[in-house]
Amino acid sequence: MSQTSETEPLDELAAELGAEWDVATGKWFGMPCLKVGGKVFAALWRGDLACKLSGEAHAEALRLEGTRLFDPRGAKPMKEWVQIPAQHAPAWSRYARLACAYVAGAAQAIKDGLIAGLVQARGKILDQVRLFSPEQQDEVFLGEWGVKDLLAHLQGWDHTNREAVGEILAGRKPGFWAHYDRDWRRYNAQLVAQYRREDLAELVAEVERSHRALIEYLERVPADEYIKRKPIQTLLRAETSDEEEHSRQLEAFRTGRAA
């Protein structure tokens, strides 16, 4: 059997589903497969179609005669995968669609989680800053930084991260890596010098604007890109972790407790 005839069912499914999702054909452990956002959701195996399913769709597929959990190695069934025999080929389209929606939904969940983490972490920081007394606003508490320096640093990284995501999407290494040194000391100093303001209220407003622009940009990035471009996940998780730490540092300073 030629490669073309072997993969014809997947080509047809890819054409059908491609109107709604970013579906592509590929190989998965040597098997012809379908991917959405770079993640496998269906594969051809010995003339059968294996689909990644959950919930009622998973249970429904297993009720079809001859279906079983997918176990290509014959050692450990894959719990989310159902192998649907060729005798049910007329139903393949339905289950491939359900599998595609399931896996694509997982990509959306990752995107939503990353963005929510950023929003929550920044919100905690700004909530702490608004509780600072006038005397605390100019007091150094984090190395050489006071709260205004920290906010300038955050604003600078909002712009940096937005640019970096664009570079990753274009297949390039983020430009900020050219400035790497221990703790990004020199780069952070540049950002603070560029964005620091003496008026705290003005600075808070600018930080809110820069972060809102970052979030709006990230919302426009398709969910599947967060799966295909793992460096975006790494970048945003690192930023969230850093900001959560800054929130704890701010609270410890404001309340007089050790961080």
C-alpha positions as CSV (number, residue, x, y, z in Angstrom):
1,M,0.0,0.0,0.0
2,S,1.4,3.4,-0.9
3,Q,2.0,6.1,1.6
4,T,-0.6,8.3,-0.1
5,S,-3.3,5.7,0.2
6,E,-2.3,4.9,3.8
7,T,-2.7,8.4,5.0
8,E,-5.7,9.3,2.8
9,P,-8.2,9.1,5.7
10,L,-6.1,11.5,7.7
11,D,-5.7,13.9,4.8
12,E,-9.5,14.0,4.5
13,L,-10.0,14.6,8.2
14,A,-7.3,17.3,8.1
15,A,-9.1,19.1,5.3
16,E,-12.4,18.8,7.1
17,L,-11.2,20.1,10.5
18,G,-8.8,22.6,9.1
19,A,-11.6,25.1,8.5
20,E,-12.0,25.5,12.3
21,W,-8.6,24.6,13.7
22,D,-4.9,24.8,12.8
23,V,-4.8,21.1,11.9
24,A,-1.7,19.4,10.3
25,T,-0.7,15.9,9.4
26,G,2.5,14.4,10.8
27,K,4.2,11.4,12.4
28,W,3.9,10.2,16.0
29,F,6.2,7.3,17.0
30,G,6.2,6.4,13.3
31,M,2.4,6.5,13.0
32,P,0.6,8.9,10.6
33,C,-1.2,11.4,12.8
34,L,-3.2,14.6,13.1
35,K,-2.0,17.5,15.2
36,V,-3.7,20.7,16.4
37,G,-1.4,23.4,17.7
38,G,1.5,20.9,17.5
39,K,-0.3,18.4,19.7
40,V,-1.4,15.0,18.5
41,F,-5.1,14.2,18.8
42,A,-5.5,11.3,16.3
43,A,-3.4,8.6,14.7
44,L,-3.7,5.7,12.3
45,W,-2.7,2.4,13.7
46,R,-3.0,-0.9,11.7
47,G,-6.0,0.4,9.8
48,D,-7.8,1.7,12.9
49,L,-8.1,5.3,14.2
50,A,-6.9,6.2,17.6
51,C,-8.3,9.4,19.2
52,K,-7.5,11.3,22.3
53,L,-10.8,11.7,24.1
54,S,-12.2,12.6,27.5
55,G,-15.5,12.5,29.4
56,E,-18.6,11.3,27.7
57,A,-16.9,11.3,24.3
58,H,-14.4,8.8,25.6
59,A,-17.1,6.6,27.2
60,E,-19.3,6.8,24.1
61,A,-16.4,5.7,21.8
62,L,-15.6,2.7,24.0
63,R,-19.2,1.5,23.7
64,L,-18.7,0.9,19.9
65,E,-18.1,-2.7,19.1
66,G,-14.5,-3.7,19.0
67,T,-13.1,-0.4,20.4
68,R,-10.6,-0.5,23.2
69,L,-8.0,1.6,25.0
70,F,-5.1,2.3,22.6
71,D,-2.1,0.2,23.5
72,P,0.3,0.2,20.5
73,R,3.1,-1.5,22.5
74,G,0.9,-4.1,24.1
75,A,2.1,-3.3,27.5
76,K,0.3,-0.3,29.0
77,P,-3.0,1.1,27.6
78,M,-3.1,4.9,27.1
79,K,-6.0,5.9,29.3
80,E,-7.2,8.9,27.3
81,W,-6.8,7.2,23.9
82,V,-9.5,5.0,22.2
83,Q,-8.7,2.8,19.3
84,I,-11.7,2.8,16.9
85,P,-11.7,-0.1,14.4
86,A,-12.0,0.5,10.6
87,Q,-15.5,-1.0,10.7
88,H,-16.6,2.3,12.3
89,A,-14.8,4.5,9.8
90,P,-18.1,6.4,9.1
91,A,-17.8,7.6,12.7
92,W,-14.2,8.6,12.5
93,S,-15.0,12.2,11.6
94,R,-17.1,12.7,14.7
95,Y,-14.5,11.3,17.1
96,A,-11.6,13.1,15.4
97,R,-13.6,16.3,15.7
98,L,-14.2,15.7,19.4
99,A,-10.5,14.8,20.0
100,C,-9.4,17.9,18.1
101,A,-11.7,20.1,20.3
102,Y,-10.4,18.4,23.4
103,V,-6.8,18.9,22.6
104,A,-7.3,22.5,21.3
105,G,-9.2,23.3,24.5
106,A,-6.2,22.2,26.5
107,A,-4.1,24.7,24.6
108,Q,-6.7,27.4,25.5
109,A,-6.5,26.4,29.1
110,I,-2.7,26.8,29.1
111,K,-3.0,30.2,27.5
112,D,-5.7,31.3,30.0
113,G,-3.7,30.0,32.9
114,L,-0.6,31.9,31.9
115,I,-2.4,35.1,31.4
116,A,-4.4,34.8,34.6
117,G,-1.1,34.1,36.5
118,L,0.4,37.4,35.2
119,V,-2.7,39.4,36.0
120,Q,-2.9,38.0,39.6
121,A,0.8,38.5,40.3
122,R,0.8,42.1,39.1
123,G,-2.4,42.8,41.0
124,K,-0.8,41.7,44.3
125,I,2.1,44.0,43.7
126,L,0.0,47.1,43.0
127,D,-2.3,46.3,46.0
128,Q,0.8,46.3,48.2
129,V,2.2,49.5,46.7
130,R,-1.1,51.4,47.4
131,L,-0.7,50.5,51.1
132,F,2.7,52.1,51.4
133,S,3.1,55.2,53.6
134,P,4.7,58.3,52.1
135,E,7.8,57.6,54.1
136,Q,8.1,54.1,52.7
137,Q,7.8,55.2,49.1
138,D,11.3,56.5,49.0
139,E,13.0,54.0,51.3
140,V,15.5,51.5,49.9
141,F,14.5,47.9,50.8
142,L,15.6,45.7,47.9
143,G,19.3,46.0,47.2
144,E,19.6,49.5,45.8
145,W,15.9,49.7,45.0
146,G,12.9,51.4,46.5
147,V,9.4,50.8,45.4
148,K,9.6,53.3,42.5
149,D,12.7,51.5,41.2
150,L,10.8,48.2,41.4
151,L,7.8,49.6,39.5
152,A,10.1,51.0,36.8
153,H,11.7,47.6,36.5
154,L,8.3,46.0,36.0
155,Q,7.2,48.5,33.4
156,G,10.4,47.8,31.5
157,W,9.9,44.1,31.5
158,D,6.3,44.5,30.3
159,H,7.7,46.1,27.2
160,T,10.6,43.5,27.0
161,N,8.3,40.5,27.3
162,R,5.8,41.8,24.7
163,E,8.7,42.3,22.3
164,A,10.2,38.9,23.2
165,V,6.9,37.0,22.5
166,G,6.8,38.7,19.1
167,E,10.3,37.5,18.4
168,I,9.6,34.0,19.5
169,L,6.5,33.9,17.2
170,A,8.8,35.0,14.4
171,G,11.2,32.2,15.1
172,R,13.9,34.4,16.6
173,K,15.7,34.3,19.9
174,P,14.5,37.2,22.1
175,G,16.8,40.2,21.9
176,F,17.0,40.8,25.6
177,W,19.2,37.7,25.9
178,A,22.0,39.8,24.5
179,H,22.1,41.7,27.8
180,Y,22.3,38.6,30.0
181,D,24.5,38.7,33.2
182,R,24.0,37.7,36.8
183,D,20.4,38.6,37.9
184,W,20.1,40.8,34.7
185,R,21.8,43.5,36.7
186,R,22.9,45.9,33.9
187,Y,19.7,45.4,31.9
188,N,17.5,46.0,34.9
189,A,19.6,49.2,35.7
190,Q,18.9,50.4,32.2
191,L,15.1,49.7,32.6
192,V,15.0,51.5,35.9
193,A,16.8,54.6,34.5
194,Q,14.4,54.7,31.6
195,Y,11.1,54.2,33.3
196,R,11.5,55.6,36.8
197,R,9.3,58.5,37.9
198,E,9.3,60.5,41.1
199,D,5.6,60.8,41.3
200,L,4.4,57.4,42.5
201,A,0.8,57.8,41.3
202,E,2.0,58.6,37.8
203,L,4.3,55.7,37.9
204,V,1.6,53.3,39.1
205,A,-0.6,54.5,36.2
206,E,2.1,53.9,33.7
207,V,2.8,50.4,35.1
208,E,-0.9,49.6,34.8
209,R,-0.9,50.8,31.2
210,S,2.2,48.8,30.2
211,H,0.8,45.7,31.8
212,R,-2.6,46.1,30.2
213,A,-0.9,46.4,26.8
214,L,1.1,43.3,27.4
215,I,-2.0,41.3,28.4
216,E,-4.0,42.6,25.4
217,Y,-1.2,41.5,23.2
218,L,-1.0,38.0,24.7
219,E,-4.8,37.6,24.4
220,R,-4.4,38.1,20.6
221,V,-1.9,35.4,20.3
222,P,-3.7,32.2,19.2
223,A,-3.9,29.5,21.9
224,D,-2.1,26.9,19.8
225,E,1.0,29.1,19.7
226,Y,1.4,28.7,23.4
227,I,1.7,24.9,22.8
228,K,3.9,25.1,19.6
229,R,6.2,27.8,21.1
230,K,7.3,26.4,24.5
231,P,9.6,29.4,25.1
232,I,6.6,31.6,25.5
233,Q,5.4,29.4,28.3
234,T,8.8,29.5,29.9
235,L,9.1,33.3,29.6
236,L,5.7,34.0,31.1
237,R,6.0,31.5,33.9
238,A,9.3,33.0,34.8
239,E,7.8,36.5,34.9
240,T,4.9,35.4,37.1
241,S,7.3,33.7,39.5
242,D,9.4,36.8,39.7
243,E,6.5,39.1,40.4
244,E,5.1,36.8,43.0
245,E,8.4,37.0,44.8
246,H,8.4,40.8,44.5
247,S,4.9,40.8,46.0
248,R,6.2,38.9,49.0
249,Q,9.2,41.3,49.3
250,L,6.9,44.3,49.2
251,E,4.6,42.9,51.9
252,A,7.5,42.0,54.1
253,F,9.0,45.4,53.9
254,R,5.7,47.2,54.4
255,T,4.8,45.2,57.4
256,G,8.3,45.1,58.9
257,R,8.5,41.3,58.6
258,A,11.5,39.5,57.2
259,A,11.0,38.2,53.6
